[in-house]
Amino acid sequence: MTKTVNVAIVGGGLMGREIAAALQRWTALINHPVRPQLTAVCDINPAALDWFDQIPTVTQQVTDYADLLADDAIDVLYIAVRHDLHRQLYVDTIQAGKSLLAEKPFGIDGSAAEAIVAAAAANRQSFVRCASEFPFFPGAQAAVNYVRSGALGRIIEARCAFLHASDLDVEKPINWKRQARYCGEAGVMNDLGLHAWHVPLRLGWAPDRIFGLLQDIVTERPAPNGGRERCDTWDNAVLHGWVTMDRYSFPLTTEMKRIDPGEKNTWEFEALGLDGGVRFSTKNPKRVEIFSLVDVPGGGREQTWSSLDVGSQSVWPTVTGPNFESGFSDAILQMLAVFLAEREEALGDRFGCATPDEAALTHAIYRAAIRSHETGEVVRVGP
């Protein structure tokens, strides 16, 4: 019999609804060790709970997350709330013995992240990971597997980016993500950063030095009560780092941008080496490009970028035809499948969700980037 896992969502907004919708598609997965069911939802705004009325397994709707922690029937919490609330909610959840899939940045700052990591280390019965769905696109997995194969040879450089233009409209009203007291001093790096760092860190590419270029482009936005209010978070961040391998170092660039004209919600990865290269962008979600040196009949040895189409299959197999396309909702489903499989110790060596230590390391990177921006110097990553 497949094991049933009872899931609760804290935060009934955009991502909470995405998670709920993905859980309703669970039968698309092949031979998964568990069957999750969404049984409870929490939001401080009662109106946000109405959407979940259409899900028959949801039997509990509350406005206080403590009610969920006190419910012995709930096994896993997915939490998507403001960054300044992460520390208390995440630590409370872990100490209650619940497993946790937590939204980035895993605490508003480094000290909050460290407190969450310490709680997870002290409560091993609570399985904890940080959400980051874009690496679960089949094309992203193809790129990761290419790098892991060693086909790059000596690495020359790499880049990972998460780009959109949701703040291009200067008349867009201010919200918590545009205020440092809620979003954190790291601004866009807190908001989008783990998307750009999940794959590099999982590949072992932790930078030891960082040079940060940060932009606060729109400094005021319309306030809810009229007038304009200070918008004091970084809108765009480009970080140039050095990654040290056993015998050499290579530059790694990460980009996190809320204001990148022409972009909707684009995740990109590229890695180049002396022997090969690979790049993928969700802008063309079926296409993975491979660089190689080839022998051209009658033309000698030449450089070439070739492209291949990937289908629907990612980390966990699905019933979807392998030639069909994959999208954002499929990546969410894969992230959940991987999280729950690893919780059951059934993931093996397949690509997993971001760990607490990886999420906490991003805060050290952001601190170095802010200091670099302020001083104009390259800064070492550290405590």
N, C-alpha and C positions, 0 to 999 in steps of 0.2 A: 504494500500500500504506500502511495506517495504521501510524504509527511506534509501536514498542513501547518502553515506559518501565518499567524494573525498579525496584520500590519496596521499601524495607525499613522496618520499624517498630521503634522503640526504646521500650520500655515496653508490656508486654503486658496492661495493666489495662483499665479500662472504655473509655477513649477509643481505645486501640490496637485493641480488638476492634471498636469501631464503625467505625473506618477500614477495617479488614480486611473487614468485612461490606459496606460501601459499595462497595469495589473489586469485589466479586463481582457487583454490579448494574450494571456499567459499560455493558452493552449497552442499558440503558434510555436512554442519551444518543444524540441524533441528530447524526451527522456531526461527532463530536469528532475533533480532529486527531491524538490519540494513543490508544493502548490500554495502560493500565498493568497490570502484573501484580505481585502481591505475591510476592517470592521469598525474603525473609529476615525474621526476627524476633529481637529481642534483649531479654532481661530478666535481671536479676541473680538472680531466683528461677526456677530451672529448672521448677518446677511450673506457673508462669504460661504456659509455652510449650506445654503440652499441648493447650490449646484450639485452637491453630493447626494441629494435626495433620490436621484435617478439610479444610484448604485445599490441594489437590494441587500448586499452583504453589510452595508454600513448601518450598524444598529446603535451607534453612540456618537452624538455630536455635542461637543463641549466647548466652553470658552476658557477653560483653565487646564493647562497641560498636566498639572498635578493629578487630575482625575485619571489620566491615561497611565501615569506612572504607578498609580495605586491599583490598577486593574491587572491581576495576575494572568488573565487570558491573552494579553497583548505581548507579543514576542519582539517585534521590531518597530522602531519609530523612524520615519523619514521627517526631518525637520528643515524647514525653509523659512527663516525669520530674519529680521534685521541683524546686521553684524554685531551691534552692541549687546544683543541678547544671547549670542552664541554661548558664551562662557557658562552662564548659569543654566540654560536649558540643556546644553550638551552634558555638562558635569552631572546635573541632577539625573538625567536619563541613564548615563553610564552607571552611576552609583545605585540606581534602582534595579540594575541588572538587566536592563533592556538592551538589545542590539540597536545600533544607531547608524543610519546612513545620513550624514550631515552635509549641509550645503557649505560651499566655500564662503569665506576664507578660513573657516575653522577657528573662529575667534577674531575679534576686531583688531588685535595686534599680537605681537610675539608672546607677551606674558599670558594673554588669554589662551593662545594656542598651547603653550607649555602646560597650563593648568589642565587643559582637556587631555593632552597626551599623558600627563601624570595620572589622571583619573582612569584612563583606559588601561594603563600599565598596572594599576592597583586593583582593577576589577576585570580579570581575564574572562569572566563569564559573559561580559558584554563585548560582542564583536563590533568593531567600529571602523568605518571607512568614510572617505569624503567624496562627494558626488562630482563627477566630471564625465560627461557623456560623449563628447566628440571623438575621443580616440577609439570609440567602438563602431564608427563607420567602417564598413568593410575595406574601403580604400586606405583608411588610416592604419588598420591592422596589417594590410599588405605592405605598407611602407615600414611599419615597425618590424615586421618579420624579415623584410629585405635587409634592414640595418643589422638585426640580430644574426643574420646569416654570415656576416663578415664580408659581404660583397663590396662594401665601400673601400676596403683596404685602409690605408692611412686616411683618417678623416681630415678634410680641408676646412670645412665650415658647416654649420647647421643653423636652421631658423625655424621657429614655431610662432604662430601668430593667431590672435583672435580679434576679429575686426568687425565693427558695425558702425552705423551712422545714426543711431537712435537719438542722439543729442544734437544733431545738426541743426534742428529747429531751435533758434535762440528764444522763441516764445513758448517753448515747452515748459509747463509749470515745474517748479522745483519739487523734488521729493527726497526721501531719506538717502538715496544713493548719491545725491549731490551735496550732502552735508557731512563734514568730517566727524561730527560728534556721534553720528549714527553709522556711517560707512567706514570710518577710520582714516588715519592720516595717509595711508597708502592709496586711498581713492580708487581709481580704476584698477590698480593692481590687486586690491582686495576683491573688487567686484568681478573681474574677468581673469585674474592672473593664473589661477590653477588650470584653466583651459590651456594656457600656453606652456605651463610647466609640467603637467602630468606626464607626457611622453618623454621629454628630455630627462626628467628625474628618474623615471622608470628604466630608461636606457643606461642609467648610471652617470648622466652628464650633469653633475652638480657643479656649478661654477665656483671657483675660489676667488675670483675678482670680478667686479661689476662696474660698468660706467653707465649712469642713468641719464636719460633725456626725458624730462617730464613736462607736460603742458597743461596749464589751467586756462583753457581757451575762452569759455563762456563763464564770466565771473559773477554774473547776476541772472536770476530767473524770476518769472512772475511768482508772487507769493499767493497762498490760498485766500488771504484776506485783503487782497489788492496790493498795489505797489510792487516792489521788487525786493528780493532777498539775496544775501550773499551766497554764492555757490562756490564753496571752498574745497572742492576735491579735484584731484588731477583728472583731466578728461582723457588724455592720451599718455602712454608711457612706452618708450623703446629702451630696452636694456641690452647692452653689449657686454657679454661675459667671456671669460677665458675658462675653458674646461681642461684640466690636466689629466692626461692619460699616463700609462706606465712610462712611455718613452718620449712623449711630445704633448703639446697643448694645441687646442684649436678654438676659434671664436664661435660662440653661440649667441645668436640674437633672438630675443623674444619681443613681441609687439602685442600690446593690449590697448585698443583704441575704441572709445565711444563715438568719436567724431572722425570717421574715415569716409569721405564722400564717395558714394557709389556702392558701399558695402551694406548688406542686410544683416548677416549673421555668419561670417565666413571664418572657418578654421583652416589653417594652412600649416604644412610641415614640409621641410626640404632638408636634405642632407647630401653633401657632396664629398667624395673621396678620390684618391688617386686611381682607384680601380673601377669605381662606379658611382652612381648617384640615384636618388629617388625623390620625387615630390608629389604631393597630393593636396588638393583644395576641395572643400565642400562646395565651392562654387560650381565645380563639375564633378558631382559625387560618384560617377561611374569610372572616372579616368584616373589612372595612376601612371606617372611618367617615369621611365627608367633611362638612365644615362649609361652608355657603354662605348667601348672602342671595338669596332667591327672591321673585318676584312671585306672590302668591297671588290667584287670581281672586276678585274681590269682597272681598279682605281687605287689600290693600296689600302693602308689602314687609316680609318677615319673615325671621327667622333660622331655620335648620333644620340638623339633623344627619341625614344620610341614610346608609344602609349599603348596601354592595354585597358580593357574594360573589366571592372570587377562586378560581381553580381550581388546577391542579397546576403551571402553568408559571412558572418563575423566570428566572434569568439564562441558563442553557443549555437549549435545548429537549430534551424527552424524549418517548418513545413513549407515556407515560401520558396517558390521555384528559384533555383540558383542563378538563372539568367535575369531575374527581375531586379528592379532598382531598389535601393535602400534609402531611407530618409531619417529625419530627426527623431520621429517617434520610434523607429526601429532601433536607433542608438540608445534611446532611453530604456527600451525593453532589454537590450543587451546588457546595459549597466546594471539593471535590477537582477537579471539572470546571473551575472557574474558575482554580484554582491552576495546573493543568497546561496549560490553554489560554494563560494569560498567560506561562507559561514558554516556550511555543512562539511567543510574540508573535502570538497569534491571538485575543486577547480583545477587541481594539478598545477602544471607550469604555464597555464594559459594567462593571458594578460588580465590583470585585475584592477579594481578601483584604487584610487589614490589612498595611501595609508596615512594614519595620523602623523607619523614622522615626516613623510613627504609634504603634507600640508603645512606642518609647523616650519619646515625648512624654507618654504616660500616666504614666510615673514622675515627671516634673516636676510633673504635676497632683497626684499622690498626695503628693509632698513638700509641696506648698503646702497640701493639705488637712490633713495632720498638723500642720504649723506653725499653721494657722488654728485647729484644734481646741485646741492647747495654749495659744494666746494669746488666743483669742476674737476675733481680728481677721480682716478680709478680707486675703488674701495674694496678691501678684502671682505669677503662674506664670513661672518662669524657672530658669536653671541653679542 
